Amino acid sequence: MSSLYDLVKDMYSEVGRSSIDSVILVKLTFVQFTFCIRSMRKTIEKAETNMA
């Protein structure tokens, strides 16, 4: 996954609000696609619920 950081490092700003980690974003997108969830917000809610 460290190569992913190299691919996206130019897309992230050093200043301002912190953003979602790129590895987490890729994993969430994979879960979203796998379970046919249409909203990223719903995907995050499901991930938070099912981690317990």
mmJSON file of the N, C-alpha and C atoms, coordinates in Angstrom:
{"data_MODEL":{"atom_site":{
"group_PDB":["ATOM","ATOM","ATOM","ATOM","ATOM","ATOM","ATOM","ATOM","ATOM","ATOM","ATOM","ATOM","ATOM","ATOM","ATOM","ATOM","ATOM","ATOM","ATOM","ATOM","ATOM","ATOM","ATOM","ATOM","ATOM","ATOM","ATOM","ATOM","ATOM","ATOM","ATOM","ATOM","ATOM","ATOM","ATOM","ATOM","ATOM","ATOM","ATOM","ATOM","ATOM","ATOM","ATOM","ATOM","ATOM","ATOM","ATOM","ATOM","ATOM","ATOM","ATOM","ATOM","ATOM","ATOM","ATOM","ATOM","ATOM","ATOM","ATOM","ATOM","ATOM","ATOM","ATOM","ATOM","ATOM","ATOM","ATOM","ATOM","ATOM","ATOM","ATOM","ATOM","ATOM","ATOM","ATOM","ATOM","ATOM","ATOM","ATOM","ATOM","ATOM","ATOM","ATOM","ATOM","ATOM","ATOM","ATOM","ATOM","ATOM","ATOM","ATOM","ATOM","ATOM","ATOM","ATOM","ATOM","ATOM","ATOM","ATOM","ATOM","ATOM","ATOM","ATOM","ATOM","ATOM","ATOM","ATOM","ATOM","ATOM","ATOM","ATOM","ATOM","ATOM","ATOM","ATOM","ATOM","ATOM","ATOM","ATOM","ATOM","ATOM","ATOM","ATOM","ATOM","ATOM","ATOM","ATOM","ATOM","ATOM","ATOM","ATOM","ATOM","ATOM","ATOM","ATOM","ATOM","ATOM","ATOM","ATOM","ATOM","ATOM","ATOM","ATOM","ATOM","ATOM","ATOM","ATOM","ATOM","ATOM","ATOM","ATOM","ATOM","ATOM","ATOM","ATOM","ATOM"],
"id":[1,2,3,4,5,6,7,8,9,10,11,12,13,14,15,16,17,18,19,20,21,22,23,24,25,26,27,28,29,30,31,32,33,34,35,36,37,38,39,40,41,42,43,44,45,46,47,48,49,50,51,52,53,54,55,56,57,58,59,60,61,62,63,64,65,66,67,68,69,70,71,72,73,74,75,76,77,78,79,80,81,82,83,84,85,86,87,88,89,90,91,92,93,94,95,96,97,98,99,100,101,102,103,104,105,106,107,108,109,110,111,112,113,114,115,116,117,118,119,120,121,122,123,124,125,126,127,128,129,130,131,132,133,134,135,136,137,138,139,140,141,142,143,144,145,146,147,148,149,150,151,152,153,154,155,156],
"type_symbol":["N","C","C","N","C","C","N","C","C","N","C","C","N","C","C","N","C","C","N","C","C","N","C","C","N","C","C","N","C","C","N","C","C","N","C","C","N","C","C","N","C","C","N","C","C","N","C","C","N","C","C","N","C","C","N","C","C","N","C","C","N","C","C","N","C","C","N","C","C","N","C","C","N","C","C","N","C","C","N","C","C","N","C","C","N","C","C","N","C","C","N","C","C","N","C","C","N","C","C","N","C","C","N","C","C","N","C","C","N","C","C","N","C","C","N","C","C","N","C","C","N","C","C","N","C","C","N","C","C","N","C","C","N","C","C","N","C","C","N","C","C","N","C","C","N","C","C","N","C","C","N","C","C","N","C","C"],
"label_atom_id":["N","CA","C","N","CA","C","N","CA","C","N","CA","C","N","CA","C","N","CA","C","N","CA","C","N","CA","C","N","CA","C","N","CA","C","N","CA","C","N","CA","C","N","CA","C","N","CA","C","N","CA","C","N","CA","C","N","CA","C","N","CA","C","N","CA","C","N","CA","C","N","CA","C","N","CA","C","N","CA","C","N","CA","C","N","CA","C","N","CA","C","N","CA","C","N","CA","C","N","CA","C","N","CA","C","N","CA","C","N","CA","C","N","CA","C","N","CA","C","N","CA","C","N","CA","C","N","CA","C","N","CA","C","N","CA","C","N","CA","C","N","CA","C","N","CA","C","N","CA","C","N","CA","C","N","CA","C","N","CA","C","N","CA","C","N","CA","C","N","CA","C","N","CA","C","N","CA","C","N","CA","C"],
"label_alt_id":[null,null,null,null,null,null,null,null,null,null,null,null,null,null,null,null,null,null,null,null,null,null,null,null,null,null,null,null,null,null,null,null,null,null,null,null,null,null,null,null,null,null,null,null,null,null,null,null,null,null,null,null,null,null,null,null,null,null,null,null,null,null,null,null,null,null,null,null,null,null,null,null,null,null,null,null,null,null,null,null,null,null,null,null,null,null,null,null,null,null,null,null,null,null,null,null,null,null,null,null,null,null,null,null,null,null,null,null,null,null,null,null,null,null,null,null,null,null,null,null,null,null,null,null,null,null,null,null,null,null,null,null,null,null,null,null,null,null,null,null,null,null,null,null,null,null,null,null,null,null,null,null,null,null,null,null],
"label_comp_id":["MET","MET","MET","SER","SER","SER","SER","SER","SER","LEU","LEU","LEU","TYR","TYR","TYR","ASP","ASP","ASP","LEU","LEU","LEU","VAL","VAL","VAL","LYS","LYS","LYS","ASP","ASP","ASP","MET","MET","MET","TYR","TYR","TYR","SER","SER","SER","GLU","GLU","GLU","VAL","VAL","VAL","GLY","GLY","GLY","ARG","ARG","ARG","SER","SER","SER","SER","SER","SER","ILE","ILE","ILE","ASP","ASP","ASP","SER","SER","SER","VAL","VAL","VAL","ILE","ILE","ILE","LEU","LEU","LEU","VAL","VAL","VAL","LYS","LYS","LYS","LEU","LEU","LEU","THR","THR","THR","PHE","PHE","PHE","VAL","VAL","VAL","GLN","GLN","GLN","PHE","PHE","PHE","THR","THR","THR","PHE","PHE","PHE","CYS","CYS","CYS","ILE","ILE","ILE","ARG","ARG","ARG","SER","SER","SER","MET","MET","MET","ARG","ARG","ARG","LYS","LYS","LYS","THR","THR","THR","ILE","ILE","ILE","GLU","GLU","GLU","LYS","LYS","LYS","ALA","ALA","ALA","GLU","GLU","GLU","THR","THR","THR","ASN","ASN","ASN","MET","MET","MET","ALA","ALA","ALA"],
"label_asym_id":["A","A","A","A","A","A","A","A","A","A","A","A","A","A","A","A","A","A","A","A","A","A","A","A","A","A","A","A","A","A","A","A","A","A","A","A","A","A","A","A","A","A","A","A","A","A","A","A","A","A","A","A","A","A","A","A","A","A","A","A","A","A","A","A","A","A","A","A","A","A","A","A","A","A","A","A","A","A","A","A","A","A","A","A","A","A","A","A","A","A","A","A","A","A","A","A","A","A","A","A","A","A","A","A","A","A","A","A","A","A","A","A","A","A","A","A","A","A","A","A","A","A","A","A","A","A","A","A","A","A","A","A","A","A","A","A","A","A","A","A","A","A","A","A","A","A","A","A","A","A","A","A","A","A","A","A"],
"label_entity_id":["1","1","1","1","1","1","1","1","1","1","1","1","1","1","1","1","1","1","1","1","1","1","1","1","1","1","1","1","1","1","1","1","1","1","1","1","1","1","1","1","1","1","1","1","1","1","1","1","1","1","1","1","1","1","1","1","1","1","1","1","1","1","1","1","1","1","1","1","1","1","1","1","1","1","1","1","1","1","1","1","1","1","1","1","1","1","1","1","1","1","1","1","1","1","1","1","1","1","1","1","1","1","1","1","1","1","1","1","1","1","1","1","1","1","1","1","1","1","1","1","1","1","1","1","1","1","1","1","1","1","1","1","1","1","1","1","1","1","1","1","1","1","1","1","1","1","1","1","1","1","1","1","1","1","1","1"],
"label_seq_id":[1,1,1,2,2,2,3,3,3,4,4,4,5,5,5,6,6,6,7,7,7,8,8,8,9,9,9,10,10,10,11,11,11,12,12,12,13,13,13,14,14,14,15,15,15,16,16,16,17,17,17,18,18,18,19,19,19,20,20,20,21,21,21,22,22,22,23,23,23,24,24,24,25,25,25,26,26,26,27,27,27,28,28,28,29,29,29,30,30,30,31,31,31,32,32,32,33,33,33,34,34,34,35,35,35,36,36,36,37,37,37,38,38,38,39,39,39,40,40,40,41,41,41,42,42,42,43,43,43,44,44,44,45,45,45,46,46,46,47,47,47,48,48,48,49,49,49,50,50,50,51,51,51,52,52,52],
"pdbx_PDB_ins_code":[null,null,null,null,null,null,null,null,null,null,null,null,null,null,null,null,null,null,null,null,null,null,null,null,null,null,null,null,null,null,null,null,null,null,null,null,null,null,null,null,null,null,null,null,null,null,null,null,null,null,null,null,null,null,null,null,null,null,null,null,null,null,null,null,null,null,null,null,null,null,null,null,null,null,null,null,null,null,null,null,null,null,null,null,null,null,null,null,null,null,null,null,null,null,null,null,null,null,null,null,null,null,null,null,null,null,null,null,null,null,null,null,null,null,null,null,null,null,null,null,null,null,null,null,null,null,null,null,null,null,null,null,null,null,null,null,null,null,null,null,null,null,null,null,null,null,null,null,null,null,null,null,null,null,null,null],
"Cartn_x":[0.809,0.0,0.853,2.125,2.965,3.094,2.978,3.028,1.808,0.705,-0.488,-0.217,0.503,0.865,1.705,2.598,3.429,2.588,1.557,0.703,-0.148,-0.571,-1.524,-0.927,0.359,0.943,0.786,0.749,0.586,-0.85,-1.785,-3.201,-3.62,-2.761,-3.083,-2.318,-2.991,-2.392,-1.728,-0.701,-0.01,-0.716,-1.543,-2.238,-3.738,-4.441,-5.89,-6.337,-7.601,-8.165,-7.479,-7.389,-6.831,-7.867,-7.399,-8.297,-8.312,-9.193,-9.262,-7.99,-7.399,-6.195,-6.497,-5.607,-5.85,-6.073,-5.384,-5.579,-6.975,-7.408,-8.75,-9.795,-9.569,-10.512,-10.646,-9.543,-9.586,-10.322,-10.058,-10.742,-12.237,-12.617,-14.037,-14.725,-14.045,-14.609,-14.791,-13.857,-13.985,-15.191,-15.362,-16.517,-17.809,-17.802,-18.976,-19.362,-18.413,-18.678,-19.14,-18.492,-18.803,-20.226,-20.667,-21.982,-23.039,-22.719,-23.666,-24.286,-23.459,-23.918,-23.686,-24.712,-24.626,-23.986,-23.962,-23.49,-22.236,-21.25,-20.041,-20.374,-21.314,-21.734,-22.323,-23.177,-23.753,-22.667,-21.703,-20.602,-19.824,-19.54,-18.813,-19.636,-20.948,-21.83,-21.824,-21.931,-21.916,-20.577,-19.487,-18.163,-18.01,-18.466,-18.374,-19.235,-20.418,-21.336,-20.791,-20.278,-19.858,-18.464,-17.709,-16.38,-16.477,-17.56,-17.752,-18.139],
"Cartn_y":[-1.198,0.0,1.263,1.147,2.342,2.938,2.117,2.656,3.525,3.262,4.093,5.504,5.622,6.944,7.709,7.023,7.678,8.161,7.403,7.78,9.014,9.185,10.261,11.422,11.409,12.444,13.847,13.992,15.31,15.825,14.96,15.349,15.827,15.671,16.059,17.318,18.217,19.477,19.327,20.091,20.095,20.998,21.915,22.862,22.603,23.106,22.964,21.756,21.42,20.275,18.986,18.09,16.783,16.011,15.203,14.467,12.997,12.247,10.803,10.177,9.288,8.59,7.858,7.928,7.367,5.852,5.144,3.691,3.391,4.129,3.94,4.257,5.309,5.687,4.585,3.972,2.877,1.679,1.375,0.247,0.505,1.728,2.066,1.981,2.424,2.339,0.894,0.033,-1.398,-2.0,-1.656,-2.14,-1.613,-0.351,0.27,-0.469,-0.786,-1.506,-2.939,-3.6,-4.996,-5.17,-4.265,-4.391,-3.507,-2.937,-2.123,-1.001,-0.293,0.847,2.089,2.92,4.057,5.295,5.4,6.613,6.323,7.198,7.045,7.233,8.121,8.335,7.058,6.371,5.098,4.033,4.051,3.09,3.277,4.522,4.801,4.401,4.68,4.276,2.761,2.032,0.563,0.054,0.646,0.223,0.45,1.61,1.898,0.938,0.625,-0.289,-1.702,-2.173,-3.564,-3.841,-2.805,-3.04,-3.64,-3.366,-3.912,-5.35],
"Cartn_z":[0.0,0.0,0.0,0.293,0.302,-1.093,-2.142,-3.495,-3.785,-3.116,-3.264,-2.765,-1.676,-1.154,-2.175,-2.853,-3.87,-5.045,-5.397,-6.526,-6.236,-4.99,-4.676,-3.895,-3.641,-2.79,-3.363,-4.684,-5.298,-5.202,-4.878,-4.812,-3.431,-2.444,-1.08,-0.699,-0.009,0.404,1.771,1.997,3.29,4.3,3.826,4.698,4.657,5.658,5.694,6.499,6.31,7.026,6.62,7.573,7.23,6.416,5.52,4.641,5.033,4.383,4.623,4.054,4.817,4.364,3.062,2.117,0.791,0.82,1.686,1.791,2.324,3.326,3.882,2.82,2.04,0.988,-0.056,-0.443,-1.407,-0.821,0.437,1.08,1.198,1.569,1.669,0.31,-0.733,-2.083,-2.505,-2.135,-2.431,-1.707,-0.431,0.335,-0.281,-0.675,-1.283,-2.564,-3.383,-4.619,-4.346,-3.399,-3.099,-2.579,-1.71,-1.097,-1.758,-2.918,-3.699,-2.87,-2.142,-1.351,-2.206,-2.344,-3.264,-2.647,-1.344,-0.689,0.132,0.037,0.848,2.318,2.616,3.998,4.588,3.821,4.276,4.429,3.54,3.614,4.906,5.258,6.489,7.698,7.665,8.775,8.938,7.827,7.884,8.405,7.974,8.438,9.937,10.413,11.841,12.661,12.156,12.852,12.884,11.762,11.647,12.15,12.515,13.082,14.476,15.17,16.514,16.37],
"occupancy":[1.0,1.0,1.0,1.0,1.0,1.0,1.0,1.0,1.0,1.0,1.0,1.0,1.0,1.0,1.0,1.0,1.0,1.0,1.0,1.0,1.0,1.0,1.0,1.0,1.0,1.0,1.0,1.0,1.0,1.0,1.0,1.0,1.0,1.0,1.0,1.0,1.0,1.0,1.0,1.0,1.0,1.0,1.0,1.0,1.0,1.0,1.0,1.0,1.0,1.0,1.0,1.0,1.0,1.0,1.0,1.0,1.0,1.0,1.0,1.0,1.0,1.0,1.0,1.0,1.0,1.0,1.0,1.0,1.0,1.0,1.0,1.0,1.0,1.0,1.0,1.0,1.0,1.0,1.0,1.0,1.0,1.0,1.0,1.0,1.0,1.0,1.0,1.0,1.0,1.0,1.0,1.0,1.0,1.0,1.0,1.0,1.0,1.0,1.0,1.0,1.0,1.0,1.0,1.0,1.0,1.0,1.0,1.0,1.0,1.0,1.0,1.0,1.0,1.0,1.0,1.0,1.0,1.0,1.0,1.0,1.0,1.0,1.0,1.0,1.0,1.0,1.0,1.0,1.0,1.0,1.0,1.0,1.0,1.0,1.0,1.0,1.0,1.0,1.0,1.0,1.0,1.0,1.0,1.0,1.0,1.0,1.0,1.0,1.0,1.0,1.0,1.0,1.0,1.0,1.0,1.0],
"B_iso_or_equiv":[0.0,0.0,0.0,0.0,0.0,0.0,0.0,0.0,0.0,0.0,0.0,0.0,0.0,0.0,0.0,0.0,0.0,0.0,0.0,0.0,0.0,0.0,0.0,0.0,0.0,0.0,0.0,0.0,0.0,0.0,0.0,0.0,0.0,0.0,0.0,0.0,0.0,0.0,0.0,0.0,0.0,0.0,0.0,0.0,0.0,0.0,0.0,0.0,0.0,0.0,0.0,0.0,0.0,0.0,0.0,0.0,0.0,0.0,0.0,0.0,0.0,0.0,0.0,0.0,0.0,0.0,0.0,0.0,0.0,0.0,0.0,0.0,0.0,0.0,0.0,0.0,0.0,0.0,0.0,0.0,0.0,0.0,0.0,0.0,0.0,0.0,0.0,0.0,0.0,0.0,0.0,0.0,0.0,0.0,0.0,0.0,0.0,0.0,0.0,0.0,0.0,0.0,0.0,0.0,0.0,0.0,0.0,0.0,0.0,0.0,0.0,0.0,0.0,0.0,0.0,0.0,0.0,0.0,0.0,0.0,0.0,0.0,0.0,0.0,0.0,0.0,0.0,0.0,0.0,0.0,0.0,0.0,0.0,0.0,0.0,0.0,0.0,0.0,0.0,0.0,0.0,0.0,0.0,0.0,0.0,0.0,0.0,0.0,0.0,0.0,0.0,0.0,0.0,0.0,0.0,0.0],
"pdbx_formal_charge":[null,null,null,null,null,null,null,null,null,null,null,null,null,null,null,null,null,null,null,null,null,null,null,null,null,null,null,null,null,null,null,null,null,null,null,null,null,null,null,null,null,null,null,null,null,null,null,null,null,null,null,null,null,null,null,null,null,null,null,null,null,null,null,null,null,null,null,null,null,null,null,null,null,null,null,null,null,null,null,null,null,null,null,null,null,null,null,null,null,null,null,null,null,null,null,null,null,null,null,null,null,null,null,null,null,null,null,null,null,null,null,null,null,null,null,null,null,null,null,null,null,null,null,null,null,null,null,null,null,null,null,null,null,null,null,null,null,null,null,null,null,null,null,null,null,null,null,null,null,null,null,null,null,null,null,null],
"auth_seq_id":[1,1,1,2,2,2,3,3,3,4,4,4,5,5,5,6,6,6,7,7,7,8,8,8,9,9,9,10,10,10,11,11,11,12,12,12,13,13,13,14,14,14,15,15,15,16,16,16,17,17,17,18,18,18,19,19,19,20,20,20,21,21,21,22,22,22,23,23,23,24,24,24,25,25,25,26,26,26,27,27,27,28,28,28,29,29,29,30,30,30,31,31,31,32,32,32,33,33,33,34,34,34,35,35,35,36,36,36,37,37,37,38,38,38,39,39,39,40,40,40,41,41,41,42,42,42,43,43,43,44,44,44,45,45,45,46,46,46,47,47,47,48,48,48,49,49,49,50,50,50,51,51,51,52,52,52],
"auth_comp_id":["MET","MET","MET","SER","SER","SER","SER","SER","SER","LEU","LEU","LEU","TYR","TYR","TYR","ASP","ASP","ASP","LEU","LEU","LEU","VAL","VAL","VAL","LYS","LYS","LYS","ASP","ASP","ASP","MET","MET","MET","TYR","TYR","TYR","SER","SER","SER","GLU","GLU","GLU","VAL","VAL","VAL","GLY","GLY","GLY","ARG","ARG","ARG","SER","SER","SER","SER","SER","SER","ILE","ILE","ILE","ASP","ASP","ASP","SER","SER","SER","VAL","VAL","VAL","ILE","ILE","ILE","LEU","LEU","LEU","VAL","VAL","VAL","LYS","LYS","LYS","LEU","LEU","LEU","THR","THR","THR","PHE","PHE","PHE","VAL","VAL","VAL","GLN","GLN","GLN","PHE","PHE","PHE","THR","THR","THR","PHE","PHE","PHE","CYS","CYS","CYS","ILE","ILE","ILE","ARG","ARG","ARG","SER","SER","SER","MET","MET","MET","ARG","ARG","ARG","LYS","LYS","LYS","THR","THR","THR","ILE","ILE","ILE","GLU","GLU","GLU","LYS","LYS","LYS","ALA","ALA","ALA","GLU","GLU","GLU","THR","THR","THR","ASN","ASN","ASN","MET","MET","MET","ALA","ALA","ALA"],
"auth_asym_id":["A","A","A","A","A","A","A","A","A","A","A","A","A","A","A","A","A","A","A","A","A","A","A","A","A","A","A","A","A","A","A","A","A","A","A","A","A","A","A","A","A","A","A","A","A","A","A","A","A","A","A","A","A","A","A","A","A","A","A","A","A","A","A","A","A","A","A","A","A","A","A","A","A","A","A","A","A","A","A","A","A","A","A","A","A","A","A","A","A","A","A","A","A","A","A","A","A","A","A","A","A","A","A","A","A","A","A","A","A","A","A","A","A","A","A","A","A","A","A","A","A","A","A","A","A","A","A","A","A","A","A","A","A","A","A","A","A","A","A","A","A","A","A","A","A","A","A","A","A","A","A","A","A","A","A","A"],
"auth_atom_id":["N","CA","C","N","CA","C","N","CA","C","N","CA","C","N","CA","C","N","CA","C","N","CA","C","N","CA","C","N","CA","C","N","CA","C","N","CA","C","N","CA","C","N","CA","C","N","CA","C","N","CA","C","N","CA","C","N","CA","C","N","CA","C","N","CA","C","N","CA","C","N","CA","C","N","CA","C","N","CA","C","N","CA","C","N","CA","C","N","CA","C","N","CA","C","N","CA","C","N","CA","C","N","CA","C","N","CA","C","N","CA","C","N","CA","C","N","CA","C","N","CA","C","N","CA","C","N","CA","C","N","CA","C","N","CA","C","N","CA","C","N","CA","C","N","CA","C","N","CA","C","N","CA","C","N","CA","C","N","CA","C","N","CA","C","N","CA","C","N","CA","C","N","CA","C","N","CA","C","N","CA","C"],
"pdbx_PDB_model_num":[1,1,1,1,1,1,1,1,1,1,1,1,1,1,1,1,1,1,1,1,1,1,1,1,1,1,1,1,1,1,1,1,1,1,1,1,1,1,1,1,1,1,1,1,1,1,1,1,1,1,1,1,1,1,1,1,1,1,1,1,1,1,1,1,1,1,1,1,1,1,1,1,1,1,1,1,1,1,1,1,1,1,1,1,1,1,1,1,1,1,1,1,1,1,1,1,1,1,1,1,1,1,1,1,1,1,1,1,1,1,1,1,1,1,1,1,1,1,1,1,1,1,1,1,1,1,1,1,1,1,1,1,1,1,1,1,1,1,1,1,1,1,1,1,1,1,1,1,1,1,1,1,1,1,1,1]
}}}
